[in-house]
Amino acid sequence: MPAFDNLLIVVAVAFAGPLLLGFFPSVRLPSVVLEILAGIVIGPSVLGIVHIDEAISVISLLGLAFLLQVARLYPSSRLRIVPNRGHVSDLYYPYRSPAVRWIRRFVAGH
């Protein structure tokens, strides 16, 4: 059974970031910046408190997938799609994208 000590520390830091910024409303800093800096400090590069194990790898992969999906849902305002040439449905209906269709076919076994 894997130990979740490293994951517990990461979750505590992720929870403490916005909490600490809530105590100091005059500090105009996004909580993500504080969380990234804290992750660098407690990670294997600086202090080495947290080591990358299987649970951390899975969570980081899911976070990267979520980040890429969110970035895909917010296209640039300068993006121009010519009617009948671009895939407008992929922008407004992300569940119709080719990647999602492939995953659905893989899971369904078709």
DAFEN-V338173 format. One record per backbone hydrogen bond with DSSP energy under -1.0 kcal/mol. CO is the residue of the C=O (numbers start at 1). NH is the residue of the N-H. If there is no record, write none. Layout:
((CO,NH) (CO,NH))
This chain:
((4,8) (5,9) (6,10) (7,11) (8,12) (9,13) (10,14) (11,15) (12,16) (13,17) (15,19) (16,20) (17,21) (18,22) (19,23) (24,27) (27,29) (30,34) (31,35) (32,36) (33,37) (34,38) (35,39) (36,40) (37,41) (38,42) (39,43) (41,47) (42,50) (43,48) (53,57) (54,58) (55,59) (56,60) (57,61) (58,62) (59,63) (60,64) (61,65) (62,66) (63,67) (64,68) (65,69) (66,70) (67,71) (68,72) (69,73) (76,79) (82,85) (82,86) (86,88) (88,92) (89,93) (93,96) (94,97) (97,101) (98,102) (99,103) (100,104) (101,105) (102,106) (103,107) (104,108) (105,109) (105,110))
